[in-house]
Amino acid sequence: MAGAGHEEAAAIFDPLRPKLMRVAYRMLGSIADAEDIMQEAFIRWMGADRAAVKVPEAFLRRTVTRLCLDQLKSARRQRETYVGPWLPDPVVEEEEEEDVTLPLMLALERLSPLERAAFLLHDVFGLAFEEVAVTIKRDPAACRQLAARARTHVREARPRFRIEKERGLEIAKAFFTASRSGDMKALGAMLAADVSIHSDGGGKRSAALKPILGFDAVMKVHEYLADLFQKNGSQLVRAGFVNGLPGFVTLEADGELQTTALEIQDGKVAAIYVVRNPDKLRHLH
């Protein structure tokens, strides 16, 4: 009988899992944490009076959001002791992700958990403020204020000009070729004057402990890296969109994967985001 209950619960939960996972990942920026939330949400769904639930998707989205809000409190404490810049776990897809790009996810980190939830649920997932209010246990007027505050904070992080998919991938592949071959002239021609590098090694692999800012500093880093690549190699695994930005996955000399995402503005690379922390790359193997 218990098996039948599990199957009945799973039959409703499993088709909704991708949507719920999107909510959890965008709230937390961590694949592993989002998967833990999925597991806990399913356990709660198993224990719920499912016959009394009129709209399972709304019930489960509320459950997932509330679990994420609890998780964010401890995540904040963990981020305070994180070694070097923190970047969200990379999600690599063939198609461009339009709703939440990597710069926007970083901007969301600066919001309070409730601002983040209100913004994502209303502005990204399209829920009415009445539903947002039920989900985060605040009245609709308060939810409107939370979302408005969030919007002000993240406005600059939303892309002003969307780059064509093919052009984005073309730039990513050209960037890989120039950076690995040591063609500094070609690389320099791609970079904006105020370009920056943000690398996340999490203290587990070598990475800059602070963002590297400005054309000259970024070129200097790539000159140093080009020498290493010449000696040890860096193999392109695939090009694609990394958290909505053109980029690529590589296999580095230490046998570990790495993702590189390029924020492109006015045809130039304005920011380079590199994830090297192996804990954040396990799901790509």
C-alpha positions as CSV (number, residue, x, y, z in Angstrom):
1,M,0.0,0.0,0.0
2,A,2.9,2.4,0.8
3,G,4.3,1.6,-2.6
4,A,1.1,2.6,-4.3
5,G,1.1,5.9,-2.3
6,H,4.6,6.6,-3.5
7,E,3.7,5.9,-7.1
8,E,0.6,8.1,-6.9
9,A,2.6,11.0,-5.4
10,A,5.4,10.6,-7.9
11,A,2.9,10.5,-10.8
12,I,1.9,14.1,-10.0
13,F,5.3,15.3,-8.7
14,D,7.6,14.1,-11.5
15,P,6.1,16.0,-14.4
16,L,6.4,19.2,-12.3
17,R,10.0,18.5,-11.2
18,P,11.7,20.5,-14.0
19,K,9.6,23.7,-13.2
20,L,10.2,23.2,-9.5
21,M,13.9,22.7,-10.0
22,R,14.1,26.0,-11.9
23,V,12.5,27.8,-9.0
24,A,14.9,26.1,-6.5
25,Y,18.0,26.7,-8.6
26,R,17.3,30.3,-9.3
27,M,16.6,30.9,-5.6
28,L,19.8,29.1,-4.4
29,G,22.3,29.2,-7.3
30,S,23.4,25.7,-6.4
31,I,22.4,22.5,-8.2
32,A,23.2,20.2,-5.2
33,D,21.1,22.4,-2.8
34,A,18.3,22.6,-5.3
35,E,18.2,18.8,-5.6
36,D,18.1,18.5,-1.8
37,I,15.1,20.8,-1.8
38,M,13.4,18.6,-4.4
39,Q,13.9,15.6,-2.2
40,E,12.5,17.4,0.9
41,A,9.6,18.8,-1.2
42,F,8.7,15.3,-2.4
43,I,8.8,13.9,1.2
44,R,6.4,16.7,2.3
45,W,4.2,16.0,-0.7
46,M,4.1,12.3,0.3
47,G,3.0,13.3,3.8
48,A,0.4,15.9,2.6
49,D,-3.4,15.3,2.3
50,R,-3.1,15.2,-1.4
51,A,-6.9,14.8,-1.9
52,A,-7.4,18.2,-0.3
53,V,-4.9,19.9,-2.6
54,K,-6.7,21.6,-5.5
55,V,-3.7,22.8,-7.5
56,P,-0.7,20.5,-6.9
57,E,1.7,22.8,-8.8
58,A,0.9,25.8,-6.7
59,F,1.1,23.8,-3.5
60,L,4.5,22.4,-4.5
61,R,5.9,25.7,-5.7
62,R,4.9,27.2,-2.3
63,T,6.6,24.3,-0.5
64,V,9.8,24.6,-2.6
65,T,10.0,28.4,-2.2
66,R,9.6,28.2,1.6
67,L,12.2,25.5,1.9
68,C,14.5,27.7,-0.2
69,L,13.9,30.7,2.0
70,D,15.0,28.6,5.0
71,Q,18.0,27.4,3.1
72,L,19.1,30.9,2.1
73,K,19.6,31.8,5.8
74,S,22.3,29.2,6.2
75,A,23.7,29.8,2.7
76,R,24.3,33.5,3.6
77,R,26.5,32.4,6.5
78,Q,28.4,29.9,4.3
79,R,29.0,32.6,1.6
80,E,30.6,34.9,4.2
81,T,33.4,32.3,4.7
82,Y,33.7,31.3,1.0
83,V,37.2,31.5,-0.4
84,G,37.3,34.0,-3.3
85,P,34.5,35.2,-5.5
86,W,31.3,33.1,-5.4
87,L,29.6,32.2,-8.7
88,P,26.4,30.1,-9.1
89,D,26.8,26.5,-10.2
90,P,27.1,26.6,-14.0
91,V,24.1,25.3,-16.0
92,V,25.2,24.6,-19.6
93,E,22.6,24.5,-22.3
94,E,22.4,24.5,-26.1
95,E,19.9,27.3,-26.1
96,E,20.2,30.8,-24.6
97,E,18.4,31.1,-21.2
98,E,16.5,34.3,-21.5
99,D,14.9,34.8,-18.1
100,V,17.8,34.7,-15.6
101,T,21.4,35.2,-16.8
102,L,24.5,34.8,-14.7
103,P,24.9,38.6,-14.0
104,L,21.3,38.7,-12.9
105,M,21.9,35.7,-10.6
106,L,24.8,37.6,-9.0
107,A,22.6,40.6,-8.6
108,L,20.0,38.5,-6.9
109,E,22.6,37.5,-4.3
110,R,22.5,41.1,-3.0
111,L,18.8,40.9,-2.3
112,S,17.2,39.8,0.9
113,P,15.6,36.3,0.6
114,L,12.1,37.7,0.5
115,E,13.0,40.3,-2.2
116,R,14.6,37.5,-4.2
117,A,11.5,35.3,-3.9
118,A,9.1,38.1,-4.7
119,F,11.1,39.1,-7.8
120,L,11.6,35.6,-9.1
121,L,8.0,34.4,-8.6
122,H,6.4,37.6,-10.0
123,D,8.9,39.0,-12.6
124,V,10.4,35.7,-13.8
125,F,7.8,33.0,-13.3
126,G,4.8,35.3,-13.9
127,L,2.8,34.7,-10.7
128,A,0.2,37.2,-9.6
129,F,1.1,39.1,-6.4
130,E,-1.9,37.4,-4.6
131,E,-0.2,34.0,-5.2
132,V,3.2,35.4,-4.3
133,A,1.7,36.7,-1.0
134,V,0.3,33.2,-0.1
135,T,3.7,31.6,-1.0
136,I,5.9,33.9,1.1
137,K,3.3,34.6,3.8
138,R,3.2,38.4,3.3
139,D,0.3,40.6,2.1
140,P,0.1,41.5,-1.7
141,A,1.1,45.1,-1.0
142,A,4.2,44.1,0.8
143,C,5.1,41.7,-2.0
144,R,4.7,44.5,-4.6
145,Q,7.1,46.6,-2.5
146,L,9.6,43.7,-2.2
147,A,9.5,43.1,-6.0
148,A,9.9,46.8,-6.7
149,R,12.9,47.1,-4.4
150,A,14.4,44.0,-6.1
151,R,13.8,45.5,-9.5
152,T,15.7,48.6,-8.6
153,H,18.7,46.6,-7.5
154,V,18.8,44.2,-10.5
155,R,18.0,46.6,-13.3
156,E,21.6,47.1,-14.3
157,A,22.1,43.3,-14.5
158,R,19.4,42.7,-17.0
159,P,20.9,42.6,-20.6
160,R,20.1,45.7,-22.5
161,F,21.0,44.2,-25.9
162,R,20.5,40.5,-26.6
163,I,23.2,39.0,-28.7
164,E,22.2,36.6,-31.5
165,K,22.7,33.0,-30.5
166,E,25.1,32.2,-33.4
167,R,27.1,35.4,-32.9
168,G,27.5,34.6,-29.2
169,L,28.8,31.1,-29.8
170,E,31.1,32.4,-32.5
171,I,32.6,34.9,-30.0
172,A,32.9,32.1,-27.4
173,K,34.8,29.8,-29.8
174,A,37.0,32.6,-31.0
175,F,37.8,33.5,-27.4
176,F,38.7,29.9,-26.6
177,T,41.0,29.7,-29.6
178,A,42.8,33.0,-28.9
179,S,43.2,32.5,-25.2
180,R,44.5,28.9,-25.6
181,S,46.8,29.6,-28.6
182,G,48.3,32.7,-27.1
183,D,47.1,35.0,-29.9
184,M,47.0,38.1,-27.7
185,K,46.3,40.4,-30.6
186,A,43.1,38.5,-31.5
187,L,42.1,38.3,-27.8
188,G,42.7,42.0,-27.1
189,A,40.5,42.9,-30.0
190,M,37.6,41.1,-28.3
191,L,37.8,42.7,-24.9
192,A,36.1,45.9,-23.7
193,A,38.2,48.5,-22.0
194,D,36.6,47.8,-18.6
195,V,36.6,44.0,-18.9
196,S,36.8,41.9,-15.7
197,I,37.5,38.3,-14.7
198,H,35.6,36.6,-11.9
199,S,37.0,33.2,-11.1
200,D,35.5,30.7,-8.6
201,G,37.9,28.1,-7.3
202,G,36.2,27.8,-3.9
203,G,39.7,27.3,-2.3
204,K,39.9,23.9,-4.0
205,R,41.6,24.9,-7.3
206,S,43.8,27.8,-8.1
207,A,41.8,31.0,-8.9
208,A,42.1,34.7,-8.3
209,L,40.8,35.6,-4.8
210,K,39.4,39.0,-6.1
211,P,38.0,40.0,-9.4
212,I,40.6,41.2,-12.0
213,L,39.6,44.5,-13.4
214,G,40.5,46.4,-16.5
215,F,41.9,45.6,-20.0
216,D,45.6,45.7,-19.0
217,A,45.2,43.4,-16.0
218,V,43.0,41.0,-17.9
219,M,45.5,40.8,-20.8
220,K,48.4,40.2,-18.3
221,V,46.5,37.3,-16.8
222,H,45.9,35.7,-20.2
223,E,49.5,36.1,-21.2
224,Y,50.5,34.1,-18.1
225,L,47.7,31.5,-18.8
226,A,48.7,31.2,-22.4
227,D,52.1,29.9,-21.4
228,L,50.5,27.3,-19.1
229,F,48.1,26.2,-21.9
230,Q,51.0,25.8,-24.3
231,K,52.8,23.5,-21.8
232,N,49.8,21.6,-20.5
233,G,46.9,22.0,-22.9
234,S,43.2,22.9,-22.4
235,Q,40.7,20.8,-24.3
236,L,37.4,22.2,-25.5
237,V,34.6,19.8,-24.4
238,R,31.7,21.9,-25.8
239,A,30.5,25.4,-26.5
240,G,27.1,26.5,-25.3
241,F,25.3,28.9,-23.1
242,V,26.5,28.9,-19.5
243,N,23.8,30.4,-17.3
244,G,22.4,32.2,-20.3
245,L,25.8,33.6,-21.5
246,P,27.9,32.4,-24.5
247,G,30.7,30.2,-23.2
248,F,32.3,26.8,-23.1
249,V,33.3,23.8,-21.0
250,T,36.9,22.7,-21.0
251,L,39.0,19.9,-19.6
252,E,42.1,21.3,-18.0
253,A,45.5,19.8,-17.4
254,D,44.6,18.7,-13.9
255,G,41.9,16.4,-15.3
256,E,39.1,18.7,-14.0
257,L,36.4,20.5,-15.9
258,Q,36.1,24.3,-16.0
259,T,33.3,26.5,-17.4
260,T,33.9,30.0,-18.9
261,A,31.0,32.4,-19.5
262,L,31.3,35.6,-21.4
263,E,29.1,38.7,-20.8
264,I,29.1,40.5,-24.2
265,Q,28.1,44.2,-24.5
266,D,28.3,46.1,-27.8
267,G,30.1,43.2,-29.4
268,K,32.9,43.1,-26.9
269,V,33.6,40.8,-23.9
270,A,32.8,42.9,-20.9
271,A,33.1,40.2,-18.2
272,I,34.6,36.7,-18.0
273,Y,33.2,34.3,-15.4
274,V,35.2,31.1,-14.7
275,V,34.0,28.3,-12.5
276,R,36.8,25.9,-11.3
277,N,35.4,24.7,-8.0
278,P,35.0,20.9,-8.6
279,D,32.0,20.7,-6.3
280,K,30.1,23.0,-8.7
281,L,31.0,21.0,-11.8
282,R,30.1,17.4,-10.8
283,H,26.8,17.5,-12.5
284,L,28.6,18.2,-15.9
285,H,30.5,14.9,-15.9
